[in-house]
Amino acid sequence: MLSDRMKRVTESATMKIAAETILLKRQGVDIINLSVGEPDFNSPDFLKAAAKKAIDENKTQYTLTRGITELREAISSRIKEDFNAHFSPDEIIVTNGAKQAIFNIILAIINHDDEVLVPTPCWPTYIELIHIAGGVPVRLKTDVSNDFKITPTQLKAAITPKTKAILFSNPSNPTGMVYSKDELEALTKILKESGIYIFSDEIYGKLVYDNFDYVSLAVYREFLNNKLILFQGASKAYAMTGWRLGFAAGPKEVINACNTIQGHSTSNVSTI
Ligand SMILES: Cc1ncc(COP(=O)(O)O)c(C=O)c1O
């Protein structure tokens, strides 16, 4: 008999289709897999060389659950360089992909019946992670008429005393939408006033084209009273989906809670 929790959760449709295409490929079927967000280039050679070196140097033992200090320092300076936002190394946890970062944060912050705003169309995993935690996803619908973007009015109307957080994807999978600086600023005013947590999934933030001036929500971290959590990782920007390397950056007490959860589940990411 499965747990009640499983009545609330459905299998990842993207993973199901991906598994199906892997099986069909094994049978020799010529098929293109458009289900998962898989870059069409390979992991860079310098990363492959570094990984081989790590194995040869026996860097193969348990590390800090939250990730080795050198890596968290490197991530901290990279966030500064790429997105002009400051998170100290102890405000960062390294995770098995951005997916685990988002899961950790949801488990750390969302109580039973807490509402989490999710602009849709969205990556289906958001809805299921909220369900697993016992929270209630509240969909903020967007469509082509508003360029798949939520408006400040829509956001304000959706916030209730039960709203604990918004789970925000910018750039968006699946729509490809990216908010401009002005649009983000208009939304941050409402978010600051509301006091809810802002979970900002920016895993596609390095894959922005046409000279678009991409602004990370993380630059508003202080303005948002330190309620912002940034999710990022190597999967998409460096074509490292199979390596499983992501991170969350946010307030120390929240990151420490993630460390506790991860310490009882997967521990550190692969040392390689
Ligand atoms: C919007 C979004 N966030 C997060 C992820 C997860 O990335 P990772 O492979 O780092 O877990 C994906 C993967 O498809 C995604 O599309």
The ligand as an SDF file (V2000), in Angstrom:
LIG
                    3D

 16 16  0  0  0  0  0  0  0  0999 V2000
   13.0740   25.0920  -15.6880 C   0  0  0  0  0  0  0  0  0  0  0  0
   13.9850   24.0120  -15.2370 C   0  0  0  0  0  0  0  0  0  0  0  0
   14.5090   24.0760  -13.9980 N   0  0  0  0  0  0  0  0  0  0  0  0
   15.3270   23.1200  -13.5250 C   0  0  0  0  0  0  0  0  0  0  0  0
   15.6660   22.0330  -14.3070 C   0  0  0  0  0  0  0  0  0  0  0  0
   16.5440   20.9680  -13.7030 C   0  0  0  0  0  0  0  0  0  0  0  0
   17.8480   21.0670  -14.0580 O   0  0  0  0  0  0  0  0  0  0  0  0
   18.9270   20.0470  -13.4720 P   0  0  0  0  0  0  0  0  0  0  0  0
   19.2580   19.1310  -14.5820 O   0  0  0  0  0  0  0  0  0  0  0  0
   20.0840   20.9380  -13.0960 O   0  0  0  0  0  0  0  0  0  0  0  0
   18.3390   19.3580  -12.3160 O   0  0  0  0  0  0  0  0  0  0  0  0
   15.1510   21.9130  -15.6000 C   0  0  0  0  0  0  0  0  0  0  0  0
   15.4780   20.7290  -16.4300 C   0  0  0  0  0  0  0  0  0  0  0  0
   14.9210   20.4800  -17.4400 O   0  0  0  0  0  0  0  0  0  0  0  0
   14.2930   22.9340  -16.0700 C   0  0  0  0  0  0  0  0  0  0  0  0
   13.7780   22.8720  -17.2990 O   0  0  0  0  0  0  0  0  0  0  0  0
  1  2  1  0
  2  3  1  0
  2 15  2  0
  3  4  2  0
  4  5  1  0
  5  6  1  0
  5 12  2  0
  6  7  1  0
  7  8  1  0
  8  9  2  0
  8 10  1  0
  8 11  1  0
 12 13  1  0
 12 15  1  0
 13 14  2  0
 15 16  1  0
M  END
$$$$
